[in-house]
Amino acid sequence: LKAAHARSRFGTMLGALRIAAPHAARSHASAGSRAFARRQLPVTWFAGDGRRGLSAPAVLKPADRSALDDLSELVATGGTDALFGGAAAAFRPPPETEARRDKLRRLGHEADREEPGGPKRAEALAEAMAALSDAHPLARLAGVHAAARVAPRGDGAAWRAVAELVWDEDELVQVGVARAVGRMAATGDGEALAWLQKVQREAAREPLRLAAKDAEARVRGSFGGLPGGAAEAHPLLGRGSGGAVLGR
């Protein structure tokens, strides 16, 4: 009886060990993996003959660290260039283009502080005219804007030179040209009005057509070409072309 009782107790203990062992092993493995993830450990490999080799150390990130954490750390330490690998530089204008744009901006600021007909305005206008033939569209666009900024209102030679770029390969230049002519031509200039109407008829893209329409309204000195049409009354000038007649 004693021997049978001992064998029964031994069987019970053995069964309990069999149940507890897998849980203990999993717990130990989980704790070990977390400790392994926090350390820089070598990565090993095994050859076919059982020999073990050693590769370069590999840093394993903790299990609770996300990809967003890695991305944030990369940008914080290396800046956006580290993230994009210099991709932004591929779209940056050439240094000579940036230099020309900066020069046009500087001359424009200096011309604004000067009386009409001053030497700075003449210098700025000459530089703007030269930029119209630049190889880079951003430089041409800067030349268009500068010319509209510093040229005297009604300078026919200036607006005609700008108008030659209306069919430029760059759409931003096209739109800028139409708007510039509206600013540069004298009020009521019949040649400028005819040119702007021609652009509206022949424009293949809506932005250019709308820009020419707004420019025509500016040259007419009216608000009829703006949203709402000629039938819409200006709050101060009333209805009609140019708002010359009040109170109708």
C-alpha positions as CSV (number, residue, x, y, z in Angstrom):
1,L,0.0,0.0,0.0
2,K,2.8,2.4,0.8
3,A,4.5,1.7,-2.5
4,A,1.3,2.2,-4.4
5,H,0.7,5.5,-2.6
6,A,4.2,6.7,-3.4
7,R,3.8,5.9,-7.0
8,S,0.5,7.8,-7.1
9,R,2.0,10.9,-5.6
10,F,5.0,10.7,-8.0
11,G,2.6,10.5,-10.9
12,T,0.6,13.5,-9.7
13,M,3.9,15.6,-9.4
14,L,5.1,14.5,-12.8
15,G,1.8,15.5,-14.4
16,A,2.0,18.9,-12.8
17,L,5.5,19.4,-14.1
18,R,4.4,18.5,-17.6
19,I,1.6,21.2,-17.5
20,A,3.8,23.9,-15.9
21,A,6.9,23.4,-18.0
22,P,5.6,24.8,-21.4
23,H,4.3,28.0,-19.6
24,A,7.6,28.5,-17.9
25,A,9.6,28.0,-21.1
26,R,7.4,30.5,-22.9
27,S,7.7,33.0,-20.1
28,H,11.5,32.6,-20.1
29,A,11.8,32.9,-23.8
30,S,9.7,36.0,-23.9
31,A,11.8,37.7,-21.2
32,G,14.9,36.6,-23.0
33,S,13.7,38.0,-26.3
34,R,13.0,41.4,-24.7
35,A,16.4,41.5,-23.1
36,F,17.9,40.5,-26.5
37,A,16.1,43.2,-28.3
38,R,17.5,45.8,-26.0
39,R,21.1,44.8,-26.6
40,Q,23.4,44.9,-29.5
41,L,24.1,41.3,-30.2
42,P,26.0,39.5,-33.0
43,V,24.0,37.7,-35.6
44,T,25.2,34.1,-36.0
45,W,24.9,31.6,-38.8
46,F,25.5,27.9,-39.1
47,A,27.3,26.2,-42.0
48,G,26.1,22.9,-43.4
49,D,28.9,21.0,-41.6
50,G,27.7,22.4,-38.2
51,R,30.4,25.1,-37.9
52,R,29.3,28.4,-36.6
53,G,30.2,31.7,-38.1
54,L,29.8,35.3,-37.0
55,S,28.5,38.2,-38.9
56,A,28.5,42.0,-38.2
57,P,26.6,43.1,-35.1
58,A,22.9,43.9,-35.6
59,V,20.9,46.4,-33.5
60,L,17.4,45.1,-32.9
61,K,14.8,47.6,-31.9
62,P,12.6,47.1,-28.9
63,A,9.2,45.5,-29.5
64,D,7.4,48.6,-28.3
65,R,9.2,51.0,-30.8
66,S,7.2,51.8,-34.0
67,A,8.3,52.8,-37.4
68,L,7.0,56.4,-36.7
69,D,9.5,56.6,-33.8
70,D,12.3,55.7,-36.1
71,L,11.2,58.2,-38.7
72,S,10.9,61.0,-36.1
73,E,14.3,60.2,-34.8
74,L,15.8,60.3,-38.3
75,V,14.3,63.7,-39.1
76,A,15.3,65.1,-35.6
77,T,18.9,64.0,-36.0
78,G,19.6,64.4,-39.7
79,G,16.9,66.9,-40.9
80,T,14.6,66.5,-43.9
81,D,17.6,65.9,-46.2
82,A,18.3,62.6,-44.3
83,L,14.7,61.6,-44.9
84,F,14.4,62.4,-48.6
85,G,18.0,61.8,-49.5
86,G,18.4,65.1,-51.3
87,A,15.3,64.6,-53.4
88,A,14.3,68.2,-52.8
89,A,17.5,69.4,-54.4
90,A,16.5,67.8,-57.7
91,F,13.6,70.3,-58.0
92,R,15.6,73.3,-56.8
93,P,16.3,75.9,-59.5
94,P,20.0,76.3,-60.6
95,P,22.1,78.8,-58.6
96,E,22.2,81.2,-61.5
97,T,18.4,81.3,-61.7
98,E,18.1,81.9,-58.0
99,A,20.7,84.7,-58.2
100,R,18.8,86.4,-61.1
101,R,15.5,86.2,-59.3
102,D,17.1,87.7,-56.1
103,K,18.6,90.5,-58.2
104,L,15.2,91.3,-59.8
105,R,13.5,91.4,-56.4
106,R,16.2,93.6,-54.9
107,L,16.0,96.0,-57.9
108,G,12.2,96.1,-57.6
109,H,12.4,97.1,-54.0
110,E,14.8,99.8,-54.7
111,A,12.7,101.1,-57.7
112,D,9.6,101.2,-55.4
113,R,11.4,103.8,-53.2
114,E,12.3,105.9,-56.2
115,E,10.4,108.5,-58.1
116,P,9.2,107.5,-61.6
117,G,11.9,107.9,-64.2
118,G,14.8,107.4,-61.7
119,P,17.9,105.4,-62.5
120,K,17.0,102.4,-60.4
121,R,13.7,102.0,-62.3
122,A,15.6,102.1,-65.6
123,E,18.1,99.5,-64.3
124,A,15.4,97.2,-63.0
125,L,13.4,97.4,-66.3
126,A,16.5,96.6,-68.3
127,E,17.3,93.6,-66.1
128,A,13.6,92.5,-66.4
129,M,13.7,92.7,-70.2
130,A,16.9,90.7,-70.3
131,A,15.4,88.0,-68.0
132,L,12.6,87.4,-70.6
133,S,14.9,85.4,-72.7
134,D,16.4,83.3,-69.9
135,A,16.4,79.5,-70.4
136,H,14.7,78.8,-67.0
137,P,10.9,79.5,-66.8
138,L,11.2,80.8,-63.2
139,A,13.7,83.5,-64.4
140,R,11.4,84.4,-67.3
141,L,8.4,84.6,-64.9
142,A,10.5,86.8,-62.5
143,G,11.3,89.1,-65.5
144,V,7.6,89.4,-66.4
145,H,6.7,90.3,-62.8
146,A,9.5,92.8,-62.5
147,A,8.6,94.5,-65.8
148,A,5.0,94.9,-64.7
149,R,6.2,96.3,-61.4
150,V,8.7,99.0,-62.6
151,A,7.6,99.9,-66.1
152,P,5.7,103.2,-66.5
153,R,2.0,102.7,-67.1
154,G,1.4,103.0,-70.8
155,D,4.9,102.0,-71.9
156,G,3.9,100.3,-75.2
157,A,7.4,98.9,-76.0
158,A,7.6,97.3,-72.5
159,W,4.2,95.6,-72.6
160,R,4.7,94.4,-76.2
161,A,8.0,92.8,-75.2
162,V,6.3,91.0,-72.4
163,A,3.4,90.0,-74.6
164,E,5.7,87.9,-76.8
165,L,5.9,85.3,-74.1
166,V,2.1,84.7,-74.0
167,W,2.6,81.3,-75.7
168,D,5.5,80.3,-73.5
169,E,6.0,76.6,-72.8
170,D,5.3,77.2,-69.1
171,E,1.7,77.9,-68.2
172,L,2.6,80.1,-65.2
173,V,4.6,82.3,-67.5
174,Q,1.6,82.5,-69.9
175,V,-0.8,83.6,-67.1
176,G,1.8,86.1,-65.7
177,V,2.2,87.7,-69.2
178,A,-1.6,88.3,-69.6
179,R,-1.8,89.8,-66.1
180,A,1.3,91.9,-66.7
181,V,-0.1,93.4,-69.9
182,G,-3.2,94.4,-68.0
183,R,-1.0,96.3,-65.5
184,M,1.3,97.9,-68.0
185,A,-0.9,99.0,-70.9
186,A,-2.5,102.4,-70.6
187,T,-6.2,102.6,-69.8
188,G,-8.2,102.3,-73.0
189,D,-5.2,101.2,-75.1
190,G,-7.0,99.8,-78.2
191,E,-4.0,97.7,-79.3
192,A,-3.7,96.1,-75.9
193,L,-7.4,95.4,-75.8
194,A,-7.4,93.8,-79.2
195,W,-4.4,91.6,-78.2
196,L,-6.1,90.5,-75.0
197,Q,-9.3,89.6,-76.8
198,K,-7.3,87.6,-79.3
199,V,-5.6,85.7,-76.4
200,Q,-9.0,84.8,-75.0
201,R,-10.2,83.4,-78.3
202,E,-7.0,81.3,-78.9
203,A,-6.1,80.2,-75.4
204,A,-6.1,76.5,-75.1
205,R,-6.2,76.5,-71.2
206,E,-8.8,78.2,-69.0
207,P,-6.3,79.9,-66.6
208,L,-4.8,81.9,-69.5
209,R,-8.2,82.8,-70.9
210,L,-9.4,84.0,-67.5
211,A,-6.2,86.0,-66.9
212,A,-6.6,87.7,-70.2
213,K,-10.3,88.5,-69.5
214,D,-9.3,90.1,-66.1
215,A,-6.5,92.1,-67.8
216,E,-9.0,93.3,-70.4
217,A,-11.2,94.6,-67.7
218,R,-8.3,96.4,-66.1
219,V,-7.2,98.1,-69.4
220,R,-10.8,99.1,-70.0
221,G,-10.9,100.7,-66.5
222,S,-14.1,98.8,-65.8
223,F,-15.4,96.0,-63.7
224,G,-17.5,94.4,-66.4
225,G,-15.0,91.8,-67.1
226,L,-14.8,90.6,-63.6
227,P,-17.0,87.9,-62.0
228,G,-20.7,89.0,-62.3
229,G,-20.4,90.5,-65.7
230,A,-21.2,94.0,-67.0
231,A,-24.7,93.8,-65.5
232,E,-23.3,93.8,-62.0
233,A,-23.1,97.1,-60.3
234,H,-20.0,98.2,-58.5
235,P,-20.8,99.3,-54.9
236,L,-19.4,102.8,-55.5
237,L,-19.4,103.4,-59.3
238,G,-22.8,101.8,-60.2
239,R,-23.5,99.9,-63.5
240,G,-22.0,100.1,-66.9
241,S,-18.6,100.0,-68.6
242,G,-16.1,101.8,-66.5
243,G,-18.7,102.8,-64.0
244,A,-18.8,106.3,-65.4
245,V,-22.6,106.6,-65.0
246,L,-23.8,106.6,-61.4
247,G,-27.2,105.9,-59.9
248,R,-28.8,104.2,-62.9
